[in-house]
Amino acid sequence: MSDTHGSEQALEHPKHELSYYAKRIYAIRDLLLEKGVLDEKDIQCQIEYQEARSPANGAKLVARAWTDPAFKARLIADPKAACLEMGIDATSINEFVVLENTEKVRHMVVCTLCSCYPRPILGRPPDWYKSFNYRQRAVNDPRGVMREFGLTLSDDVEVRVHDSTADIRYLVLPLRPKGTETLSQPDLEKLVTRDSMIGVMDALPALPKA
Amino acid sequence: MGRAVNEASGKFRPGDRVRVRFEDRPGHIRTPWYVRGKSGWVERVYGDFHNPESLAYGGDGLPTRTLYLVAFNQADVFGAAEAPKDKVLVDIYEHWLDPAA
């Protein structure tokens, strides 16, 4: 936004015109309330549940796996049980597989058919994950996509793109960044971005102490 | 692997070469276009799941179908790959797979 305009424009509020689908969903909500199928409390509870599901859940799993080899083994062997151990409810996922990145292998997840995503672990998918551009290029130009996220890999690294087209949801276990040996688990969690668990980038590098 | 997985189910085993059927029919098909007619190999057997092509239309999803993780070389699917080891891996139900040489 430019600040060179007069105050009149600066005070003008954005116009929020509801889209066709937004109007429809509000109409459905009002009907459900009117007919007593749901009450306001049900809706609020569901909103809170949706909001509680966030990439912070995935970051907790990853940071613990980095620091606790026995937990990492359990997370890979039975991800849902490992989630439960960390107080994360992943039971709504039909089947859940953890893909471990190494120096020689990077995994990347897409759903070319729609937007399948491990929501209990990562929350709602970002808009780009659902875009045609990503869904097309993730499978036929994965390295190009990774470069746009700042990750350039050498040719001897194997890129494995997982198209989650069916009952399996995938979580990438990113590599632990170098130089993070002394970091606490909560500090490690800050390095585990959502995008690193989709696999389009690595976890953030250890930041120098301010 | 999680609890629902049954690596003993299905007729294909890890390492088996498979070819994705080139079929086109309307419905809730979970086999992406870009691998139809392409050859790869079974990487993992995930077990038996209700058939989404039936579930999507209110059916019972039966009989269940074995789901596989099928791996393809990027070059075999798209004709070229930026790096030789790159792969695309797709979850495919058994009724979309034939044995391949």
HADDOCK unambig.tbl for C-alpha pairs under 7 A between the chains (distance, minus, plus):
assign (segid A and resid 76 and name CA) (segid B and resid 1 and name CA) 6.53 0.50 0.50
assign (segid A and resid 77 and name CA) (segid B and resid 1 and name CA) 4.59 0.50 0.50
assign (segid A and resid 77 and name CA) (segid B and resid 2 and name CA) 6.76 0.50 0.50
assign (segid A and resid 78 and name CA) (segid B and resid 1 and name CA) 4.87 0.50 0.50
assign (segid A and resid 78 and name CA) (segid B and resid 2 and name CA) 4.49 0.50 0.50
assign (segid A and resid 79 and name CA) (segid B and resid 2 and name CA) 6.22 0.50 0.50
assign (segid A and resid 80 and name CA) (segid B and resid 2 and name CA) 6.57 0.50 0.50
assign (segid A and resid 95 and name CA) (segid B and resid 2 and name CA) 6.44 0.50 0.50
assign (segid A and resid 95 and name CA) (segid B and resid 4 and name CA) 6.90 0.50 0.50
assign (segid A and resid 96 and name CA) (segid B and resid 2 and name CA) 6.46 0.50 0.50
assign (segid A and resid 97 and name CA) (segid B and resid 1 and name CA) 6.53 0.50 0.50
assign (segid A and resid 113 and name CA) (segid B and resid 32 and name CA) 6.85 0.50 0.50
assign (segid A and resid 139 and name CA) (segid B and resid 88 and name CA) 6.50 0.50 0.50
assign (segid A and resid 140 and name CA) (segid B and resid 78 and name CA) 6.65 0.50 0.50
assign (segid A and resid 155 and name CA) (segid B and resid 83 and name CA) 5.21 0.50 0.50
assign (segid A and resid 158 and name CA) (segid B and resid 85 and name CA) 5.12 0.50 0.50
assign (segid A and resid 158 and name CA) (segid B and resid 86 and name CA) 5.18 0.50 0.50
assign (segid A and resid 159 and name CA) (segid B and resid 86 and name CA) 4.71 0.50 0.50
assign (segid A and resid 159 and name CA) (segid B and resid 87 and name CA) 6.22 0.50 0.50
assign (segid A and resid 160 and name CA) (segid B and resid 86 and name CA) 6.01 0.50 0.50
assign (segid A and resid 160 and name CA) (segid B and resid 87 and name CA) 4.90 0.50 0.50
assign (segid A and resid 160 and name CA) (segid B and resid 88 and name CA) 5.69 0.50 0.50
assign (segid A and resid 160 and name CA) (segid B and resid 89 and name CA) 6.86 0.50 0.50
assign (segid A and resid 161 and name CA) (segid B and resid 87 and name CA) 6.31 0.50 0.50
assign (segid A and resid 161 and name CA) (segid B and resid 88 and name CA) 4.70 0.50 0.50
assign (segid A and resid 161 and name CA) (segid B and resid 89 and name CA) 5.93 0.50 0.50
assign (segid A and resid 162 and name CA) (segid B and resid 88 and name CA) 6.07 0.50 0.50
assign (segid A and resid 162 and name CA) (segid B and resid 89 and name CA) 4.79 0.50 0.50
assign (segid A and resid 162 and name CA) (segid B and resid 90 and name CA) 6.02 0.50 0.50
assign (segid A and resid 163 and name CA) (segid B and resid 89 and name CA) 6.08 0.50 0.50
assign (segid A and resid 163 and name CA) (segid B and resid 90 and name CA) 4.99 0.50 0.50
assign (segid A and resid 164 and name CA) (segid B and resid 90 and name CA) 6.57 0.50 0.50
assign (segid A and resid 164 and name CA) (segid B and resid 91 and name CA) 6.36 0.50 0.50
assign (segid A and resid 165 and name CA) (segid B and resid 30 and name CA) 5.74 0.50 0.50
assign (segid A and resid 165 and name CA) (segid B and resid 90 and name CA) 6.81 0.50 0.50
assign (segid A and resid 165 and name CA) (segid B and resid 91 and name CA) 5.87 0.50 0.50
assign (segid A and resid 166 and name CA) (segid B and resid 30 and name CA) 6.36 0.50 0.50
assign (segid A and resid 166 and name CA) (segid B and resid 91 and name CA) 5.94 0.50 0.50
